[in-house]
Amino acid sequence: MTAAAERPAIALDVMGGDLAPDATIEGAIRWARTTGQRAILVGDVDVMRGLLSKGGENPSAWRLESGPSTIGMGEHPVQAVRSTPDASIRRCAELVRAGEAQALVSMGNTGATMAAGVLLVGRARGVDRPGLAVLIPSREAPTLLIDVGANAEARPEHLRDFGLMGAVYSRQLIGNPKPRTGVLSIGEEATKGSPLTLAAAELLAESTLNFVGNVEPGGLFNSSVDVAVCDGFTGNLVLKAFEATAEFAVGELRAAVRRHPYTLPGVAFMYPAFRAVRRRTDYAQYGGTPLLGVNGVVIIGHGRSNAVAVENALHAAARAVDSRLVDRVADGMASISR
């Protein structure tokens, strides 16, 4: 088998995302020119051909799969995936299920992508509940928070499983040899928390993971842990609160500068520092978040993803395939006594 044949096949949902299909095609082209690999493009074939030609590419050199429909934000994810056979995200998932692709990347409807991952790609061996993970910028290495939306309700054993899957991801993709795992809670003391977090902490303490106890939300940013687990309802609220706080802070800073123009020289002097912080906290640099626990690599990007974010999401998907992430998660889950 040639080196080219061994490269991972990644199905890209061209129609998903606020800036699609222009940003998704541009991101695919950027990734191809950086790596020499071409994603399988899924969407409106005529539109994709036109955008590839516009980007200086020969459309006949790419594999184009028809999937012209998109699933809107107001649609029920599971019902929409089941009832829209020509939806781009469904076609991506079918390619993974058929073994024609090892990963899918989508910037579209998060719920629909998760539904396609669970219903069509299927769960990995030994996984009861897949979890959606996100990388939180921290002082040292990023902190992986899981689950941030796949499961609004969870049982203690699910949080334990999230910890195991998150630890595998942290080792394989971030390079932490022995990731520290904690339970997201209202206090660091072992006695604080809800019945769910207290029971989950007991299970994690009994596991082979490097469990360090409870972690407060602020601990996600100061490198207190490498992996933090919670139910999807809590994780989604935390993630959205972080995003809203960051947008508020940036907006207030800009407004303050407009109100006090004499501060502009100082802002200009500090611009390199501001730019460095913005780069570290920019979701585009991470590309997307993995849905861990499904039988294929699923990377879900931000709805506002630009071409850089799409390119980085494709990089993340390729790294996950190359590291055999799905097999390693399944092997880890098989080691759990049930």
C-alpha positions in Angstrom: 0.0 0.0 0.0 1.4 3.4 -0.9 1.8 6.3 1.5 -1.0 8.2 -0.2 -3.4 5.2 0.1 -2.7 5.1 3.9 -3.7 8.7 4.4 -7.0 9.1 6.3 -10.1 9.8 4.3 -12.1 12.6 5.8 -15.6 13.6 4.8 -16.2 17.3 5.0 -19.7 18.7 5.4 -19.4 21.6 2.9 -22.9 22.9 3.5 -22.7 23.2 7.3 -21.9 26.5 9.0 -22.8 30.1 8.9 -20.0 30.9 6.4 -20.6 27.8 4.3 -20.0 26.8 1.6 -17.3 29.4 0.8 -15.4 29.0 4.1 -15.6 25.2 4.1 -14.3 24.9 0.5 -11.5 27.5 1.2 -10.5 25.6 4.3 -10.4 22.3 2.4 -8.2 23.9 -0.2 -5.9 25.3 2.5 -5.6 21.9 4.1 -4.9 20.2 0.8 -2.1 22.6 -0.1 -0.6 22.2 3.4 -0.7 18.5 3.6 -1.1 17.2 0.1 -4.4 15.5 1.1 -7.9 16.1 -0.2 -11.0 15.7 1.9 -14.1 14.1 0.5 -16.4 17.0 -0.2 -20.1 16.5 0.5 -22.6 19.1 -0.6 -24.2 20.6 -3.7 -21.9 19.3 -6.4 -22.4 22.2 -8.8 -21.7 24.7 -6.1 -18.6 22.8 -5.0 -17.2 22.6 -8.5 -17.6 26.3 -9.0 -15.9 27.2 -5.7 -13.0 24.8 -6.3 -12.5 26.4 -9.7 -12.7 29.8 -8.2 -10.0 28.8 -5.7 -7.6 27.6 -8.4 -8.4 23.9 -8.0 -9.2 21.3 -10.6 -12.6 19.9 -9.5 -12.0 16.6 -11.2 -9.1 16.0 -8.8 -11.5 15.9 -5.8 -14.0 13.4 -4.7 -17.4 15.2 -4.7 -20.4 13.5 -3.0 -23.9 14.9 -3.4 -25.6 16.1 -0.2 -27.2 19.5 -1.1 -29.6 19.8 1.9 -28.8 21.3 5.2 -30.4 20.8 8.6 -31.6 24.1 10.1 -31.0 25.2 13.7 -34.8 25.1 14.4 -35.2 21.4 13.3 -35.3 18.5 15.7 -31.8 16.9 15.2 -32.8 13.2 15.3 -35.9 13.6 13.2 -34.1 15.7 10.7 -31.2 13.3 10.2 -33.7 10.4 9.8 -36.0 12.2 7.4 -33.5 14.1 5.2 -31.5 11.5 3.2 -29.8 14.1 1.1 -28.6 16.2 4.0 -24.8 16.8 3.8 -24.1 15.8 7.4 -26.1 12.5 7.0 -24.1 11.7 3.8 -20.9 12.3 5.7 -21.9 9.9 8.4 -22.9 7.3 5.9 -19.5 7.5 4.3 -17.9 6.8 7.7 -20.3 3.9 8.4 -19.6 2.4 5.0 -15.8 2.6 5.7 -15.2 5.0 2.8 -14.1 7.6 5.3 -12.5 7.3 8.7 -13.6 10.7 10.0 -16.2 13.5 9.4 -15.9 17.2 10.0 -18.9 19.5 10.2 -19.4 23.2 11.1 -23.2 22.8 10.9 -26.0 22.0 13.4 -24.2 20.5 16.4 -27.3 18.5 17.5 -27.7 17.0 14.0 -24.0 16.2 13.8 -24.1 14.4 17.1 -27.3 12.6 16.1 -25.7 11.5 12.8 -22.6 10.3 14.8 -24.6 8.2 17.2 -27.4 6.9 14.8 -25.3 6.3 11.7 -21.7 6.0 12.7 -22.7 4.2 15.8 -21.1 3.9 19.3 -17.7 2.5 19.8 -17.2 -0.8 21.5 -18.1 -0.6 25.2 -19.5 3.0 25.1 -22.9 3.6 26.5 -23.0 7.4 26.1 -20.7 9.3 23.7 -19.5 12.7 25.0 -18.8 16.0 23.3 -15.4 17.4 24.4 -14.0 20.9 24.1 -10.5 22.3 24.7 -10.5 25.2 27.2 -7.4 27.5 26.9 -5.4 27.3 30.1 -2.1 28.6 31.5 -0.1 25.6 30.4 -1.8 22.9 28.2 -5.5 23.2 27.2 -8.0 21.6 29.6 -10.4 19.1 28.0 -14.0 19.6 29.3 -16.4 16.7 28.6 -19.4 16.6 28.2 -20.5 19.9 26.8 -23.8 19.0 25.2 -24.3 15.4 24.0 -26.1 14.3 27.2 -28.4 16.7 29.1 -28.7 14.1 31.8 -26.1 11.6 32.9 -25.4 8.9 35.5 -22.3 8.6 37.6 -20.9 5.8 35.4 -21.3 8.1 32.4 -19.1 10.7 34.0 -16.5 8.1 34.8 -16.6 7.0 31.2 -16.2 10.6 30.0 -13.1 10.8 32.2 -11.6 7.7 30.6 -12.4 8.8 27.0 -11.1 12.3 27.8 -7.9 10.9 29.3 -7.3 8.8 26.1 -7.8 11.9 24.0 -5.5 14.0 26.2 -2.7 11.4 25.9 -3.1 10.8 22.2 -3.8 14.2 20.9 -2.4 16.7 23.4 0.5 14.6 24.6 -0.2 14.4 28.4 1.4 11.1 29.5 -0.7 10.9 32.7 -3.6 13.4 32.4 -5.1 14.6 35.7 -8.8 14.1 35.8 -11.3 16.0 37.9 -15.1 16.4 38.4 -16.4 19.9 37.7 -18.1 21.0 40.9 -19.0 24.0 43.2 -16.0 23.5 45.4 -12.7 21.6 45.6 -13.6 19.9 48.8 -14.6 16.2 48.4 -17.8 16.7 50.4 -19.1 19.4 48.0 -21.3 18.7 45.0 -24.5 17.2 43.8 -25.4 13.5 44.3 -24.3 13.0 40.7 -20.8 14.6 41.1 -20.3 12.9 44.5 -21.1 9.5 43.1 -19.0 10.1 40.0 -16.0 11.1 42.1 -16.2 7.8 44.0 -16.2 5.8 40.7 -13.3 7.9 39.3 -11.3 7.4 42.5 -11.7 3.7 42.1 -10.6 3.7 38.5 -7.1 3.5 37.1 -7.3 7.2 36.1 -5.1 9.9 37.7 -8.1 11.3 39.6 -7.3 14.5 41.5 -10.8 15.3 42.9 -13.2 18.2 42.4 -12.3 21.3 40.2 -14.2 24.6 40.2 -14.8 26.4 36.9 -11.8 28.7 37.5 -9.6 25.6 37.7 -10.2 25.0 34.0 -8.1 28.0 33.2 -5.2 27.6 35.7 -4.2 24.1 34.7 -5.5 22.4 37.8 -6.6 19.5 35.7 -6.1 18.1 32.2 -9.6 16.6 31.9 -12.7 17.8 33.6 -16.0 15.8 33.5 -19.6 16.9 33.9 -23.0 16.2 32.5 -23.8 17.8 29.1 -26.3 20.3 30.5 -23.8 21.8 33.0 -21.0 21.7 30.4 -23.0 23.5 27.8 -23.9 26.2 30.3 -20.3 26.6 31.3 -19.1 26.8 27.7 -21.7 29.4 26.7 -21.0 31.4 29.8 -17.3 31.5 29.0 -17.9 32.6 25.4 -20.4 35.3 26.5 -18.0 36.6 29.1 -15.1 36.8 26.6 -17.3 38.6 24.1 -18.5 41.0 26.8 -15.0 41.8 28.0 -13.7 42.5 24.4 -16.8 44.6 23.7 -16.4 46.7 26.8 -12.7 47.2 26.1 -13.5 48.5 22.6 -16.3 50.7 24.0 -13.9 52.2 26.7 -11.3 53.0 24.0 -14.0 54.8 21.9 -15.1 56.8 25.0 -11.6 57.7 25.9 -9.6 58.2 22.7 -6.5 59.4 24.6 -5.9 55.8 25.6 -5.2 54.8 22.0 -1.4 55.1 22.3 -1.4 52.8 25.3 -3.6 50.3 23.4 -1.3 50.4 20.4 1.7 49.8 22.7 -0.1 46.7 24.2 -1.4 45.4 20.9 1.1 42.5 20.5 0.1 41.2 24.0 -3.6 41.5 23.1 -3.0 39.7 19.8 -1.2 36.9 21.6 -4.0 36.4 24.1 -6.6 36.5 21.3 -4.7 33.8 19.4 -4.6 31.5 22.4 -8.4 31.9 23.0 -9.5 31.8 19.4 -11.6 28.8 18.7 -10.4 28.8 15.1 -6.9 27.7 16.3 -8.5 24.5 17.7 -10.7 23.8 14.7 -13.4 21.8 16.4 -14.4 19.6 19.2 -14.5 15.8 19.1 -17.5 13.6 19.8 -15.8 10.9 21.8 -17.2 7.4 22.0 -18.5 6.9 18.4 -17.2 4.3 16.0 -15.3 6.9 13.9 -13.8 10.3 14.3 -16.4 13.1 14.5 -15.1 16.7 14.7 -17.7 19.4 15.3 -16.7 23.0 14.5 -18.1 26.3 15.6 -21.0 27.6 13.5 -19.1 30.8 12.8 -16.0 28.9 11.6 -13.9 30.6 9.0 -11.5 28.9 6.5 -8.7 28.7 9.1 -11.0 26.9 11.6 -12.1 24.5 8.9 -8.4 23.8 8.0 -7.6 23.2 11.6 -10.6 20.9 12.1 -9.4 18.8 9.2 -5.9 18.7 10.9 -7.5 17.6 14.2 -9.5 14.8 12.4 -6.4 13.5 10.6 -4.4 13.4 13.9 -7.2 11.5 15.6 -7.3 8.9 12.8 -3.6 8.6 12.7 -3.4 8.0 16.5 -6.1 5.3 16.3 -8.2 7.3 18.8 -11.4 5.2 18.2 -9.6 1.9 18.9 -7.8 3.3 21.9 -11.1 4.6 23.4 -12.7 1.2 22.8 -9.8 -0.6 24.4 -9.9 1.7 27.4 -13.7 1.1 27.9 -13.2 -2.7 27.7 -10.9 -2.5 30.7 -13.7 -1.1 32.9 -15.3 -3.6 35.3 -19.1 -3.5 34.8 
